[in-house]
Amino acid sequence: MPKRPIRPDVPPEPLAKPMLPAVVPEADPHPYADLDRALRGAYAVATGGVSPLAMMQTWTDWALHMARAPGRQLELAEHAGRNAAKLMGFAARTVSGTAPEPPFAPKAYDHRFTDPGWHKPPFCLWQQSFLATQDWWDHATEGLRGLHPQDSDRARFLVRQMLDMASPSNFPATNPEIIDETVRTSGRNLLEGLSHVAEDVLRTVTQTRAPPPDGYKIGTDLACTPGKVVYRNDICELLQYSPQTDRVQAEPVLIVPAWIMKYYILDLSPKNSLINYLVGQGFTVFAISWCNPSAAQRDLSLEDYRLRGVMAAIDAINAIVPGQKIHANGYCLGGTILAIAAATMARDSDDRLASVTLMAAQLDFSEAGELLLFLDESQVAFLEDMMWAQGYLDRPQMARAFASIRAEDLIWTRAVRRYFLGQDDLPSDIGVWNADTTRMPALMHSEYLRGLFLENRLSAGRFAVEGRVIVLKDIDAPLFVIATESDHIAPWKSVYKTRLFTDADLTFVLTKGGHNGGILSEPGHPGRHYRIGHRAPDDLYVDPDTWFSRTSRSEGSWWPQWIDWLAMHSSDKTDPPRMAAPDKGFPVLGAAPGSYVLER
């Protein structure tokens, strides 16, 4: 892959000292260690970064524990018998012409069997057989005494992946929707599907991406809130947005997005742009736009993202809006690095933060959701070898990991509609953003996986910055923490733990939706609700289930609540500040959304 050219206005900067040991050294270094690693890296690239050894270990652990549990085996045999009896009864009643109630139902998030044809024979029998098998395997992969819980969960996950491949909804001869569409169009849907297959194969081989559809151009239709680039280094650009009101809150807002995604998830279409909404409510808003790292930037570290990302942005904002504290807002991994920066600032008596907002951001990774199933020493070492060969974790490798969490919908349902029903993907702003993925530099991603995911150093008080440990309880700026009900990347009970590891004044919001949809919850969005609660610094801890039962549900968007909270922690309104500060070394470098967001 070609290196990203060095721009004349981006001075080279020394790489920051890593916070953590990024890669575990070879247990037995030898003269041919690089040869071994190169071969392992090539193997990892061929498998898409999935460690076969980790899978084998999971199945071996599950099988050995099952082998020494004859009582559990007997119980599973009885469960299979009950499922078979339910199926036979359902089949007999169906054949007799009645319309019996199906004994097995798809999971709430499973939309593969919504077509009315699945209620008719023989399709209903195939569907119920699949769901009965799925039910048995869910039961078989429940916890066994002595079996590591992660192996139990991983075995269930792997079984789910295999069953999803074998679902009757995936095959033209057993899917009534495909059959009906083929008859209706005289097979034109299959021809359209073949053209989609050829198109996708070509793009996969050439590693190119489809251009955005009409009406979804970045800078014109998406990421189109007016503003300027006021700072740039080799790792990020800082955007300052033009005021939309005559008076603004004195304290500016800094948006820190995750570097695993393009920042404009928070500035999609004007109707659902959080950034545009903030500016329209009278705030001076700055946002970081991360670069899309190339192999030449393989040695970027977590410390680089803190020091030359978050802290550099804070320094620039202080020069442009002097004498004012900053409302800092971090989303996903951006929230994690913001919390690290805030704890470091608190340790060093740096009081430039007026408040800290964390959106779907985890500080404790012991309950990190289904992504944690991918990670153990074998899997992380496998990814490290792959990144050693590439210099980064590539876009498709990350996309597959996220898609596999909900493979039945994000992989198989999409494949059926695209390849067998001949339907184009419906364009949407979030769909265009979702396809606009980024890479992860090797060193930083290794530090993140080991220090945060595997070792959970941040919440355990073992995370060091500049050679000294930081503690989340040192943060004394008010906290506003948002979690989403159906988040499979940052589960809400994991995000809720921010209450456990901090002592500052804290407001916690639980909103309807997933990792992205729950955050993009603009006023007027139908069907939205949220729960909001406050924790004073001296309050006792309340567990998440108790908090949920005690906190009433409010209808609508949580955005106005956040605006009111920011205003409450602001000093007063003032005239809008100037754009950039050329006299202090921060001239206007171009129009928003800048150049880094356009990098492929």
N, C-alpha and C positions, 0 to 999 in steps of 0.2 A: 504494500500500500504506500503511495507517495507520502512523503513527509509534508506536514503543514508548513508552508513557507513562513519564514520569520519576517514580520512586517517592520518597516523602518521606524514606525512609531511605537514599537514594543521593545523596550530595552531588555537585553538579557539579564536575568536575575539569578543569583545562586539558589540552588535547591535548598529548601529548609531541612534542618536535621530531623530525621524521622522521629516520631513520638514513641514508636514501638518497634521491637525487632520484627521485621516484615516477614522473613522467610526462615523457617527452622533450618539450620545448617545440616548438611549430610551427616548421618549418624557415623559413617565410616568413610571420610573423604579419601579418594584414591585418584590416581592420575587420569582415569577415564570417566570421572564423574560427569563432566560435561557431555560426553557421548551418551551416557545413560540418560541424562536429563533431556537431551535432544530427542532421543527415541521415545521417551515417555511423553514429551510434549507433542510429538507427531501423533502418537497413539491417542492422546487426549483430544487433539483437534479432530481426529477421525471419529471419535465417539461423541462429539459435541460437548465435551467437558464433563460427561457423566462417568463416574468411576465404576467399572464393572466389579471391582473388588469390594466396594462398599455394598453393592447389591447382593453379591454372593455372601458377604458376611451377614447381611440382614436375613436372607433366606435360611442360612445355616443355623443362625441363632434361633430363629422361629421354629424350624423343623426339629432341632435337637430338644428344645423345651417341650414341644408338642409330643415328641416321641416318648418322653418320660411322664406323660400325663394321660394314662389310659382312661381315667374318669372323664377328662375333658373330651377325649376322642369319642367316648360313648355319648356324651351330651351333644356333640356335634353331629353324630350319626342320627340321634333322635331329632335334632333340629332339621336335618336334611329330610327325614321322613315326614315331619310335619309340613314342611314346604311342599314336598311331593304330593302329599294328600290334598293340600289346598289347591295345587295346580290341577290335579285330576278331577276334583270336584268342580272347579271352575270350567274345565274343558267339557265335562259331561253336561253341565247346565247350558253351556254355550251351544253345543251340538244339538241339544234338545230344542233350541229355538228361544230360550229365555235370555234375558239380559242381566246376568248376575253382577253383583258388585265385585270388582277386581280385588283379589286379596292382597296385592302388592301395589304400592304407589311410588312413582318417581320422587326423588328428593326435591325439595322446594326450588332449588336452583337449576334443576335439570329440565330443559325445554325441548328435548329431542322427541317427545311423544305427545306433542300438543295437537297434531293433526287429527281430525275426527276419524280418519281411516284406521287409527290404532285401536278403536273400539270395536272393530268388525273382525270376524274370523277370516283367515287364520292369523291375521296380524296381531290381534289381541293375545293369542296364545304364545306367539313368539316374544311379544313384549313382556308378558307375565313370566315366561321362562327365564328371560334375561334378568328381570327384577328379582326373581326368586334366587337365582344364582348370586346376584349382587348382595342380597340380604344375607345369604349363608356365609359368604366371604367376609362381610362386615363383622359378623358374629365370630368367625374363626380367627380373625386378626385382632380381636379384643385382647386386653392384657392377660398374660400368663404369669404365674408366680415365678419369679426369677428372671423373666425376660425384661431386658432393658426397655423402658417405655418408648424410647426413640425408635428402637427396632420394631416394636409393635406398631407404632404409627407409620413407620416407613413401609412395613410389609403391607399395611392396609392401603397406603398410597400406591405402591407398585401394583398391587392386585387391581386397584381401581383403573390404573393406566391400561393394563392388559384387557380388562373387561370392556373398557371404553372402545378399544380397538375392535372388539368382537360384537359390539352392539348391533342388533338387527337394523337399526336406523342408518347404518353406514353402507348398506348394500342395496343396489337397485331392486333386486328380486324380492327383498323382504321389507321394503319401505313403501307403504301405500302412497305417500305423498309423491315420491319419485315416479311410481307407476302411473298415477293419475296425470302428472305433468307430462310424462312421455306420450301418453295416449292423446292428451289435449293438444300437444304441439307437434304430433307426428315425429317425435324424436329430435326436434330442433333443440331442446334443452340439453341433450347429450352432446350435440355438436358444439353448442356454446360452451359447455363444460370442458370439452377437449381443447378449445382455444384458450380457456383460462388455465388449464394444466400446462400447455405449451408456454404461455406467457410467464407463469410462475416459475417453471423450471428454468427458463432462460434467465430470469432475474436472479434466481438462486445461484446459477452457475457463474454469471457475470458479476454478482454481488452489486447489482444496481437496484435502485428503488424507483417506483413509479412516481412521476411528477404529481404534485397536488392537483386535485380536480378543479375545474373552473369554480371560482367563487371562494377558494380556500387558499389564496396566496398569502405567504407569510409577509407581514409588513403592510399589506393592503387590506386583507380580510381577517387575518389572524395576527396576533401580536401587533395590533394597530393603534394602541393608545399612544397619542403624540408625546414625543420626548426626545432627548438627546443622549448620546454616549458622552460621558464626562470623564471617564477614566478607563484605561486599558492596560493590562499587562499580559504576559503570556498565558495566564491561566483563566482570566475572567475579564469581562467588560462590566462597567457600572453604568446603568441607565438612570437618568433623572427625567421624570415625567412632567410635562407642562401643566401648570395650574389650570383648573377649570372653574374656580370660584374667586371672588374678589378678596376674600380673607381666608387664611389657612391656619391650622393648628401650628403653634410655634415649634413643636417637636416633630421632626421628620420621621418617616417610616422606612425601614430597610427590609426588603424581601430577600431571603436567602433560600433559593430553591435547591433541590437535590441535583447533584451532578450526574445522576443516573438518568435524568430526563431533561428535555429542553424546558427552559424557564417559562415558556408561554402557556403551559398548562394553567397558569394563573392570569393569563391575558389572552384568552381564546377570542371568541366573537365578542363584540362590545356588550352584548346582552348578558353574558355570563362571565365577564372578566372581573376578577377580584381586584386587580390593580386599577382598572378603570373606575370601579365602584368606589374604591378608597379615594382616588383623586377627586371624583365627583362629590364626595362627602367633605371635602375641605382639608385634605391631608397632602403634604409634600411627600411624594413617594419616590424611592430609589429601589432598583432591583439589580441583582447580580445575574449576569448571563455567562455561564461557564463555557469554556472552550470545549471542543470535541477532540480529546487527545489522540495523538497519533503514536506510532511506535517510538518516535524520537522523544516522547514525553513519558516513557515508561517509568522513570524514576520520580515522578511527582508523588508526594507523600500526603498523608492526612494533615501533617503539619503545614505543608504548602497550602492546602485548601483553607486551613484556619488562618495562617499568617498572611498569605498573599491573596487570599480571597476575602474572608469575613473582616479581618482586621484592616486590610488595605481599604476596603469599602468604608469602614467606620472612619478611618483617617480622612478619606476624601470627603465624606459627608460633613465632618467637622470643619473642613476648610471651606466648603460651600455654604453651610449653614452654621456659622460660628456661634459658640456659646450656648448651644442647645443639646440636650440629651436626645437619644434616639430610641424609638420604638422598634425593636428588632423582631422579625417574624421569620421563622424557619419551617420549611415544609419537608416532610419525609426525612431523608438523610441530611437535608439542609438544616432541619431542626436539631438533629444530633450534633452536627458540627457547630451550630450556634450555641447549644448548651455547653459544649466543650469550651468554646470561646468565652461564654458568659462566666463559667466557673473559673476559668483562668483569669479573666478580668477581675472578678471578685477577690481571688487569692492575691492579686497584685495591686489591690486598692484602686482599680480603675472603675470609676462610677459613671461612665458615659452612657449607660443604658437606662432609659426611662422605664422600659418594660420589656418582657420577653414573651412572645407568642409562639407556641409549638403546635403545628398542625400535622396530625397523623405521624408524629415523630416518637421514636422509642429511645428511652435512656437506659432501659434494662432489657436484655435480650434473652432472658431465661425462658420466656414464653413468646417467642418471636414468630409464631404462626407456622404455616406449612413450609415456608422457605427454610426453616431450621432443619427440616427433614433432609435437605440436600447436603447438610454440612456435618462432617466429622473429620478427623485427621486425614483419613484416606481421601475423602472428596476434596478437601482444601488443598492437600498436596498435589492432587491431580490437576486442579485448576491452576495452581501456581506453576506447574510444569508447562501447562498450555500457555499461560501468560508469559512465561520465560521465553517460549518459542515465538510468540506473536508480539509481545510488548504491551498488550492490553487484553481485556476481555471484550470480545466483539459484540456487535449489536444482535445478530441472530442467536448467539449463545445465551444472552440475557433474556431475550424475548421468549425463547423456548422454555426457560425456567419459569417465567411468570405465567405463560399460557398453560403449562402443564398443571398448574394448581386448579384450574377449572377447564380441563382438557375437553370435557363433554360439550362445553359451549364454545370456548375460544378456539378449539382445534377442529373437532369432529363436526359439530353443527355447521360451522363456517364452511368446512370442506364439502359437506353434502350440498349446501345451498349453492356453492360456487361451481362445483365440478359435476354434480348430477342434476341440479335444478337449473343450472345455467344462469344464475342470478349474479349480477355485479354487486360488489360491496357497496352499500349505500353510503355516500359521502357524508361526513359529519365533521365538525371542528375537532372533537375529541378523537375521532378515528384518524384524522390526518396527523394530529399530534402524537397519537399512540404509535404510528408507523415511523415517526421521525425520531428514531432511537439514537443513543449515543454510545460511545465506548468508555471503558474504565481503565485508567492506567494501572499497570501491573503492581507496582509497589503499593500505591494507595489501597487497591482492592485487597491485596494480601493483608495489609495492616488492619483493614476494616473487618475482614473475615476472622482473622485470628484474635485481634485485641478486643473487638466488640462482640461478635457472634459467638466464637468458641469459648473465649475466656471471660467474657462479660465484665471487663475491667472497669468500665465507667461507673456503673452503679455499685460496684464492690469497693470503690475507693482505691483502685490499683492502677489508675490511668495517669500516666505522667506526661506533662507538657514542659519542655525545656528542662528536663531532668528532675522535675518536682511534681509530686502527686497533686491532682486537683480533686475537689470534693463538691458534689452538686449542692450540698446543704449550705455552701458558702454564698450561693446566689441569693441576693436579697431584693432584686428588682421584682415587681409584681409579675405573676405568671398567668397567662391565659392559655389553656391547653385544650385542644380539640381532638376528639377521637370519633371514629365512625363505626356504626353498629355492625356492618358486615365486612369489615376490613380483614382480608386474608394475608396482607403483608405486614401490617402493624395492628394486631388485634386490640380491640378497645381496652380489654383488661390489662394488656401489657402497657399501653399508653397511660392508663389510669395510675400505674405504679409511680408516675412522676410525683404523685401526692406522697408516696412513701419515702422518696429519696430527696425531697426538698422541704424546706421549712418556710419559704417566703409565702406571702399572701397569694392565694391561688384560686382561680376560677376554672372549673372543669366543665366542658360541654361535650355531650354525646349526641351526635346527629345521625339522622337516617342516611344510609348509603354506604358505598364502599370507599376504597382508599382515595379515589379521585372524585367519584360522584358525590360523596358526602361533603367534600370541601367545596366543590362547585355547586353551591346551594343558594343561588341568588334569590332575592325577594321576588315572589311571584312564581317560583318553580313549583309546579303542582305536586301534592302528596308529600311535602317535606315536613319534618318535625324534629324536635331536639329536646334534650334535657340539660339543665344548667344548674350548677351548684357552686357554692363558695366555701373555701377553707381558709380560715384566719390562721395566722402564724402559730398561735398557741392552741389550736384545736387538736383533739385526739384523732387518730387515724380511724377511718371508716372503710371497711372492705367494699369492693366494687358491687357485689350483689346487694348488700344492705343499702349502699348509696342509690342503686338503681331502683330498689323498691320504695325508697323514701322520697325520690325526686319525681315530681310530676312532669308530664309531657306537655310541651308547648307546640302548637302548630306554626308552620312557617319556616323562615330562614333564620339561621343563627347570625348572619352577617350584621344586621342592625344591633344585636346585642354586643357584638365585638366593637362596632363603631362607638357605641355608648361607653363601653369600658375604656377604649383608647382615649376618648374625650375626657373621661373622669380622671385619667392619669396624665393628662396634659395640663399645661399651665394656662395658656390663654391663646386667643387668635391674634394673628398679625398679618402684615402684608406678605405676599408670596416672596420667597427668597429669589435671588438671581439664578439663572441657569448657568451652571459651571462656575469656575473661579479661575480664569486664565492668569490673573496676577499672582495666584498661589500655586501655579503649576498644574491646574486642572482645566484646560481649555475644552471647548466643544470639539469632539472628534468625528462627529457625524450624527445622523438621525437615528432614532430608535427604529427598529429593534437591534441595530448594530450588525456586525459582520459574523460574530461567533455563532449566532443562532442559525445562520445559513450554512454552516459547515456540515459536510456529509461524511 
